[in-house]
Amino acid sequence: MMMCFQRFRGWAGQSMILLAWLLAAAGASAQVAPEDETEAAREALQQRETDVTEESNLEEVFQASERQYSLLAAGRLAVNFSGDYSYYRNDTIDIGIDESSGSLNRYRIENDAEHAFGASLSVDYGLRNNLTFNTRLPVQYKYDTNKDTQSVALGDVSFGLRYQPFPVRPGGVNTTLYTTLSTATGDSPYDINVLNELSSGKGYYSLGGGVSMSKIVDPVVLFGSIGYTKAFNATGLRQRRGTGTLRRVEPGDSISFSMGLAYALSYEVSVSASYQQSYNFASRFHFDSNQHGGRYVAESSDSTSSILNTSLGLRTSSNRIINISFGFGLTEDSPDVLLGISLPIDVTGLKPGA
């Protein structure tokens, strides 16, 4: 009886290692501080709707008791489907001023709310026992109540690597290094008509990296991560914004960190809670003036996005674990509500050697 109990605790302890890393890695996401407060909140929503709600396949958790590393073994393939919902609400002030007299001719408060539904396929492949390649293909549906506009489009495809420099040791700290390249395949917020169209991407490339660590303090796993994301300039733009034409955007870099804990209630159930925060440096917007000629530069202020997230992992069969997550934003630059679900896709027939 004691031997079975110890084996159960070994499986549950290993499960916490991967779960901790997955939730910690979600905190490393690039965000851009946009032109005004409304755009800042929307950009925060666009960046976080995927990074916070995405949780990878936990099938490996219950099969890792004999491995030295908690990543996929060399030659292994894992495919995960995830769906998420995010809601953003903000009150905006619409002011109109007569240029000839300088008098105020319009003043109203508008309720701006945006609903976003996303779905994505995430593919992981073990290059080595301690090195895993990942790619993610997102599709997004958005509805804006203020504009009464909706859109369905491909999001920003991303590619990443995860590397464990040291084998996992009982009682030790599990360390994972990661890097992610995010493309600009989605509809850019700097190319659309801002009056009646919605974006599905951030509009620029970014490259991020960082480190995540976890440690088992039986029966709890503590984890944390820190990362930095470099944003690349968006050039060749011709977007009308008010009395100017946007020609170039220099998005600000970002620093992010996360921390939390996870607990395996049983072989079938695990729970976790995490806090994630990202500090985004100011962005610069280069305009051509349509009225007076010449050029001018507008600069946004720094912004901070903070999110509190919880998740529940349920093992529904011998090879399937469903993860359900709930989160909410703590700052103006964060989405108000986040919901997510992820589950593995059986790709046994596609695995090498199958």
C-alpha positions in Angstrom: 0.0 0.0 0.0 2.8 2.4 0.9 4.6 1.6 -2.4 1.5 2.5 -4.4 1.1 5.7 -2.5 4.7 6.7 -3.2 4.3 5.9 -6.9 1.1 8.1 -7.1 3.0 11.0 -5.4 5.8 10.6 -7.9 3.4 10.9 -10.9 1.6 13.9 -9.3 4.9 15.6 -8.5 6.1 15.1 -12.1 2.9 16.6 -13.4 3.5 19.7 -11.5 6.8 20.3 -13.2 5.4 20.6 -16.7 2.2 22.4 -15.5 4.3 25.0 -13.7 6.5 25.6 -16.7 3.6 25.9 -19.1 1.8 28.5 -17.0 5.0 30.4 -16.3 6.0 30.5 -20.0 2.7 32.1 -20.8 3.8 35.3 -19.2 6.4 36.1 -21.8 4.5 38.0 -24.4 5.1 41.2 -26.3 2.8 44.2 -26.0 2.9 47.6 -27.6 1.9 50.8 -25.9 -0.4 52.5 -28.5 -1.5 56.0 -29.3 -4.1 56.6 -26.7 -5.7 54.8 -23.7 -8.3 53.1 -25.8 -5.8 51.8 -28.3 -3.5 50.8 -25.4 -6.2 48.6 -23.8 -7.0 47.0 -27.2 -3.4 46.2 -27.9 -3.1 44.7 -24.5 -6.1 42.5 -25.3 -4.7 41.5 -28.6 -1.4 40.4 -27.0 -2.8 38.6 -24.1 -5.8 36.7 -25.5 -3.5 34.0 -26.7 -0.6 34.1 -24.3 -2.6 33.9 -21.1 -5.3 31.5 -22.1 -3.1 29.0 -24.0 -2.1 25.8 -22.0 -0.3 23.0 -23.8 -1.0 19.3 -23.8 -0.5 17.7 -20.3 -0.4 14.1 -21.6 3.4 14.1 -21.1 2.9 14.9 -17.4 1.7 11.4 -16.5 4.3 9.7 -18.6 7.5 11.5 -17.4 8.3 9.5 -14.3 11.2 7.7 -15.9 12.6 10.6 -17.9 15.5 12.9 -17.1 13.8 15.9 -18.8 10.2 17.1 -18.6 10.0 18.3 -22.3 9.0 16.0 -25.2 11.4 13.2 -25.9 13.3 13.3 -29.2 11.1 12.4 -32.1 7.8 12.9 -30.2 5.0 15.0 -31.7 2.2 16.6 -29.7 -0.7 18.7 -31.2 -3.0 20.8 -29.0 -6.2 22.6 -29.7 -7.2 25.6 -27.6 -10.1 28.0 -27.6 -10.4 31.3 -25.7 -12.7 34.2 -25.1 -11.8 37.7 -23.9 -13.9 40.7 -23.1 -12.7 44.3 -23.0 -14.8 47.3 -21.9 -13.9 51.0 -21.7 -15.7 54.3 -21.5 -14.3 56.9 -24.0 -14.9 60.6 -24.4 -15.7 62.0 -27.8 -14.9 65.7 -28.2 -15.4 67.9 -31.2 -13.9 71.4 -31.5 -14.7 74.0 -34.2 -11.4 74.9 -35.7 -12.5 78.4 -36.8 -14.0 79.6 -33.5 -12.3 77.2 -31.1 -15.6 76.4 -29.4 -16.7 73.0 -28.3 -19.4 71.6 -30.5 -19.5 67.9 -29.4 -19.0 66.2 -26.1 -20.2 62.7 -25.3 -19.2 59.6 -23.4 -19.3 56.3 -25.3 -19.3 52.8 -24.0 -16.7 50.8 -26.0 -16.8 47.0 -25.6 -15.0 44.3 -27.6 -15.6 40.6 -27.6 -12.9 38.3 -29.0 -13.1 34.6 -29.7 -10.0 32.7 -30.7 -9.0 29.2 -31.7 -5.5 27.9 -32.3 -3.5 24.8 -33.1 -0.2 24.4 -31.3 2.3 21.8 -32.6 5.3 20.6 -30.4 8.1 18.4 -31.7 11.0 17.1 -29.7 14.2 17.8 -31.5 16.2 16.4 -28.5 15.2 15.1 -25.1 15.9 18.6 -23.7 15.0 20.7 -26.8 11.5 21.2 -28.1 10.3 23.2 -31.2 6.8 24.8 -31.1 4.6 26.6 -33.6 1.2 28.1 -33.1 -1.5 28.9 -35.7 -4.3 31.2 -34.4 -7.6 32.2 -35.9 -9.7 35.0 -34.4 -13.2 36.4 -34.4 -13.9 39.9 -33.0 -17.0 42.0 -32.4 -16.9 45.6 -31.4 -20.1 47.0 -29.9 -19.2 50.6 -30.5 -18.4 50.3 -34.2 -21.0 47.5 -34.6 -18.2 45.7 -36.6 -17.1 42.1 -36.7 -14.2 40.3 -38.3 -12.8 36.8 -38.8 -9.1 36.5 -39.7 -5.8 34.7 -39.2 -3.8 35.9 -36.2 0.0 36.2 -35.8 1.7 32.9 -36.3 4.5 32.2 -33.8 7.5 29.9 -33.6 9.4 29.0 -30.5 12.1 26.8 -28.8 12.3 25.5 -25.3 15.5 24.2 -23.8 16.3 22.5 -20.5 20.1 22.9 -19.8 20.0 20.5 -16.8 18.2 17.2 -16.1 15.3 17.3 -13.7 16.4 16.3 -10.2 14.0 15.4 -7.3 14.0 18.4 -4.9 16.0 20.6 -7.2 15.0 23.6 -9.3 13.8 22.8 -12.8 15.1 25.5 -15.3 13.8 26.1 -18.8 15.0 28.6 -21.3 12.7 29.8 -24.1 12.6 32.0 -27.1 9.6 33.0 -29.3 9.4 34.7 -32.7 6.0 36.3 -33.4 5.2 37.2 -37.0 2.8 39.8 -38.4 0.6 37.5 -40.4 -2.6 38.9 -38.9 -4.5 42.0 -40.0 -2.4 44.9 -38.8 -4.0 47.7 -36.7 -1.9 50.1 -38.7 -3.3 49.0 -42.1 -7.0 48.8 -41.5 -9.6 51.5 -41.6 -9.8 52.3 -37.9 -13.4 53.6 -38.2 -15.1 50.3 -39.4 -12.5 47.5 -39.3 -10.9 45.4 -36.6 -7.3 44.0 -36.5 -6.4 40.4 -35.7 -2.7 41.0 -35.1 -0.3 43.4 -33.6 1.2 44.7 -36.9 4.9 44.0 -36.3 7.4 41.3 -35.7 8.8 40.6 -32.3 11.5 38.3 -30.7 11.3 37.4 -27.1 13.2 35.2 -24.7 13.5 34.4 -21.0 13.8 31.8 -18.3 11.3 30.0 -16.2 11.9 28.0 -13.1 9.9 25.7 -10.8 10.5 23.8 -7.6 8.5 21.2 -5.8 7.7 22.0 -2.2 5.6 18.9 -1.5 2.7 18.8 -2.2 2.9 22.2 -4.0 4.9 23.4 -7.0 6.1 27.0 -7.0 7.1 28.6 -10.3 8.1 31.9 -11.8 9.5 33.3 -15.0 11.0 36.5 -16.4 11.4 37.5 -20.1 12.2 40.4 -22.4 10.6 41.0 -25.9 12.2 43.1 -28.6 9.7 44.7 -31.0 10.7 45.6 -34.6 9.5 48.7 -36.4 6.5 48.7 -38.7 7.4 50.7 -41.9 5.8 51.5 -45.3 2.4 52.5 -43.7 -0.2 54.7 -45.3 -3.0 54.8 -42.7 -5.3 57.9 -42.3 -5.7 58.9 -38.7 -7.5 62.2 -38.1 -5.7 65.0 -40.0 -2.5 62.9 -40.5 -1.2 59.8 -42.3 0.6 57.2 -40.2 3.8 56.2 -42.0 5.9 54.5 -39.4 5.5 52.9 -36.0 8.3 52.2 -33.5 6.7 49.9 -30.9 8.2 49.8 -27.5 9.9 46.7 -26.0 8.4 44.9 -23.0 9.5 43.2 -19.8 7.3 40.5 -18.3 7.3 38.3 -15.3 5.0 35.7 -13.7 4.7 33.7 -10.6 2.3 31.2 -9.1 1.7 27.8 -7.7 0.2 24.5 -8.8 -1.3 21.5 -6.8 -2.3 18.0 -7.9 -5.4 17.1 -6.0 -5.3 13.6 -7.4 -4.2 11.6 -10.5 -7.2 13.0 -12.4 -7.4 16.6 -11.1 -4.9 19.5 -10.8 -5.3 23.2 -10.1 -3.1 26.2 -10.4 -3.1 30.0 -9.9 -0.7 32.5 -11.3 -0.1 36.3 -11.6 1.4 37.8 -14.8 2.6 41.3 -15.4 4.1 43.1 -18.4 5.6 46.6 -18.5 5.6 48.1 -22.0 7.8 51.0 -23.0 6.6 53.9 -25.0 5.9 53.7 -28.7 6.6 56.3 -31.3 4.2 57.1 -34.2 5.5 59.0 -37.3 2.9 61.0 -39.2 2.7 63.1 -42.4 0.5 66.2 -41.8 -2.3 66.4 -44.4 -3.2 70.0 -43.6 0.0 71.9 -43.1 2.6 69.5 -44.7 5.7 68.3 -43.0 5.9 65.5 -40.5 5.4 65.1 -36.8 5.9 62.4 -34.2 3.4 61.3 -31.5 4.6 59.3 -28.5 2.5 57.2 -26.2 3.2 56.7 -22.5 4.5 53.5 -20.9 1.8 51.0 -19.9 1.4 48.1 -17.6 -0.7 45.0 -18.0 -1.5 42.7 -15.0 -3.6 39.5 -15.1 -4.6 37.0 -12.4 -5.2 33.6 -13.8 -6.5 30.2 -12.5 -6.8 26.9 -14.2 -8.2 23.4 -13.7 -6.8 20.3 -15.3 -9.1 17.2 -15.7 -7.9 13.8 -17.0 -10.9 12.4 -18.9 -9.1 9.3 -20.3 -5.7 7.6 -20.2 -4.3 9.9 -22.9 -6.5 13.0 -22.7 -6.3 16.0 -20.2 -8.6 19.0 -20.6 -7.5 22.3 -19.2 -10.0 25.0 -18.3 -8.7 28.5 -17.3 -10.3 31.7 -16.0 -8.5 35.1 -15.6 -9.2 38.8 -15.2 -7.3 42.0 -15.7 -6.1 44.2 -12.9 -5.2 47.3 -14.9 -6.7 49.6 -17.6 -4.4 48.1 -20.2 -5.6 44.5 -19.6 -8.7 42.7 -20.8 -11.5 42.5 -18.2 -12.3 38.8 -18.6 -10.4 35.8 -20.0 -11.8 32.3 -20.5 -9.9 29.4 -22.1 -10.0 25.7 -22.8 -7.4 23.4 -24.3 -7.2 19.7 -25.1 -4.8 17.4 -26.9 -5.4 16.0 -30.4 -4.6 12.3 -30.9 -1.8 12.2 -33.5 -0.6 8.6 -32.9 -0.7 7.8 -36.6 1.4 10.8 -37.4 4.2 10.2 -35.0 7.5 8.9 -36.4 7.7 5.2 -36.3 3.9 4.7 -35.8 
